[in-house]
């Protein structure tokens, strides 16, 4: 089972910060990426990073990934997730992709890795109530297209995957990536600017539809029954799993906590933090945190 991560830095920033006033936010990503790598390395020994040269030169070169595969980005930021999907497609074996803002302080992947009955692993499956309206609306409004294209012919229940973790065994990869190609081309024909949340739809909604359509068995890192009782963040705390969602990864309090954990609990990586901060001192000092 290959453990992978991926990241492409866009000229205009990232999906969570854009334009010149936030340009230096990209330098804050080093901290969450490093901690994510450290936690995965501890449990799985080998972590592969797919990235573009821009991201590598900015901060990824300071993180000691076991393997780095350069892959340039050709996608619009509105479809940033397709870069991730291209990286997954190129692996050629069973894999688990972990977003670099996910911290896994306990091996929660074991059952998926050893049990041949599982085809897919995700962070969790969102209920219809918790799924975003624009995601549900896209599915409901395009059921005829989805059926005609053989992606999804069943009754839709409003749910969606949550993909901080997304893994596929070979049994499911062909179906999912074929769906990605069909949906991506359809989105281009329609016009990406007309689709709200296109990146989430082509990654997480599509994966849910493919799983239901093909009766794939899905392993949830954060169990659905526990989330219904306690909420997703509390379940993450219970299981030593943290996902620093969206813009929260740039908040000073979170950056300080991440840095403190690296320096005091994984002190063999202290020199990497010091080296990075020495090289980027002026840029880091110029940041106005959100």
N, C-alpha and C positions, 0 to 999 in steps of 0.2 A: 504494500500500500504506500503510495507516494504522497507525502505531505507537501503541499505547495501554497505559495502566496503569490500575489501579483499586484503590480501598481504601475500605472502610466501617469506621469505628470504632464499636464496640458500647459501650453504656453499661457493661457488665460487663468491658470490656477488649478483648481480641482472642483468637483461638483459641489463642494461645501464652502468654497471661497473663490471669488473671482475679482478680476480687475486690479488695478495698481494699488489701491489703498489697502488691500489684503495680501499683497504679493509675498511678503515675508512669512506669512503663515505656513508656507510649505516647509520652512526650517523647523517648525515645531513637530512635524510628523516623525522626526527621528526618534523621539522618546517612546511613542506608542509602538512604532515598528520594532524598536529594539526589545522592548519588554515582551511583545508578542512572540518574537523570534526566540528569546531566552526560554519562555515557558514551553514552547513547542519543542525546542531542542532538548530540554530536560526529559521529556516523555517519549519522544520519537526519534531522537538521535540525528536525524537528517532532515533538513528543511531546504526546499528549493524556492528561490525567488525569481519570478519573471518580471522584468521591468524594461522601460525604455531608457535610453542613454541619458536623457535629461534628468530623470528621477535618480539614476545611479550617480551621476556627477553631483547632484544637489545634496543627497544625504544617505542613499542606500549603500554607497561604497564604505561607509563607516561601520556597517553591521556585518558580522562575520557569517553570512549565510554559507551553508555547505555547498551550494551550487547556485550560480546566477546565470540565467538564460536571458539574453537580450532579445527583446521583441518590441519593435517600434509600433507606435499607435497610429492608426489610420482613421479613427472614428471621431465623429463630432462629440463634444462633451455631453450633449443630451442623450447620447447612447454610450456613455462611458463603460457600462457593464459588458458590452460586447467585446471589449478588449480582454476582460477577465475570461469570458467564455472562449475566446480564441486560444488563450493560454491553456485552459483546461483541455480543449480539444486536442492540443498538440502533445499531451502527455503520453497517450497511447497505452495506458494501463489503468488499473483501479487507482483512484486518487481521492484525497480530501483537500479541498481548498479552504483555507482559513483566512478571513479578512485580516489585514494587519492592525486593525483596531480591536481585535479580540484577544483576550488574555485567558489562557486555559491553564489553570493551576492544579489540575487533576486530570488524569487520563479518562476522558469521557467518551472516547471513540472506540474502546475495546469491543463492545458488542457488535458494532457495525463491521469492524475489521475481520472478526473471527466467524461471524454467522453468515453463511452463504445465502440465507433467506432474505437478507436485506439487499436492496438495490440502490437506495438513495439515503444519504444522511443530510439533514439540515439542522439549523439551530432550533427551530420550532415551526409549527404550522399555525398561522394566524386564523382565528375564528372569523366568521363573516362580520361580527360586530367590531372586531379590532382591525380588520382589513381596511385599507384606505379606499375612500369612495371612488376615486378616479380609476383605481385598479379594478374594482368590481364593475364599474360602469363600462370599462373597456371590454371586459369579458361578455357582459350581458348584451352590449350593443353589437358585438361581432361574433355571436354564436354561429350564425350561418356561414361566415367565412371560415371559422375554426373547424366546422363540420365538413365543409366542402374541401378543405385542405387536409383533411384526415388527422388534424391535430387533436381535436376534441369533439366527440359525438355524443357525449353523455349529458346529464342534467348538471348544471353548474350550481354549487351551493354557496358561493360567495367567499370561499377561502383562498389562501395564498401561502406560499412558503415564506419563511424569514431566513435569509441566507447569509448571516454572518459566518456560518459554516455551510459548505455545500460540497458534497462528495458524491461521486457516481462510480459504481462498478461497471464493468464492460457491458453487462447485460442491459443497462439502461442508456449508455452513452449514445448509441446510434440513433435511438428514438428522440432523445433530447436535442442533439445537435442538428438533426434533420429539421426539427421544429424551429430551432433558432434561425436556420437559413430561410425558411419559408416566411416566418414572421418578420425578420429583418428586411427582406426585400419588399414585403407588403408595406412596412412602415416607411421605407424610402419612397415608394410609389405614392403613398398618401401625403407624405411630407412630415418629417419628424417634428417640426415646430407646431403641428396641429395635435400632437399626442402628449398629454400630460403624463409625466412619470414614465416615459418610454423605456428608460433603463431598467426600472423595477419590473415593468410588465414583461420584457423579453427575458429577464433572468428568473424572477421569483414566481410570477403568475404562470408563465409558460411551464416551468418545472412542475408546479402543482397540477396543471392540466394534463401534462404528459404522464405523471404518476397515476392519476385517477384513470385516465383513458386506458392505460396498459396494466392496471392492477399491480403496480410496483409496490413493494414493501418499503416503507419509509421509517428510518430511525431518527427520532428527535433527540438532540443533545439535551434540551430542556423539555422534560415530559409535559405533555398537554394537560394531564390531570392536575399536576402540581401548579401549573400556571393559572389554571382556573381557580385554584384555591388561594394562591399567594401573590400572583402577578409575576411578570417575566423578570423584573429586576431582582425581586426577592428570591426567586428560584435560582437565578444566577448566583446570588450571594451564597445560597445554601450549598450549591454544587461547585463553588470556587471557579465560576465562569463569569467573565466580565466582557461586555461589549460596549465600548466607548462610542456611542452612536453619533454620527453626523458632526455638527459643530461643537459638541461637547469636548471633543478631543483637542480643541484649541483653547479651552478655558484654563486660566492660570492655575486655579486650584487643582484641576485634574493633572496638568503638566507637572506641578510640584509633587503631587502624590506618586505619579509614575516614576519621576526621577528619584524620589526618596526610596522607593521600593527597589529600584535597580542598585542604588548606591549602598544600601544597608543590607538587603537580603541576597543580592547577587553581586557581591563586591568584586568578584573576578572580572566584571565588566566595567568597573569604575574608569579605567584608563580610556575606554572608548568614549564615555561621556565627556571626560576632560579634553580629549583630543578634539572632539567635535565642537565643543563650546569654545575652545581656543581658536579654531579655524573660522568660526562663524560668530565671534563675539559681537561685532558691530551690528550684524543683521539681527541677532537675537535681542540685543538691547533696544533696537529700534521698534520692536513689535508692541503695538497697543492691543492688548488682549480683549476679546469680545466680552 
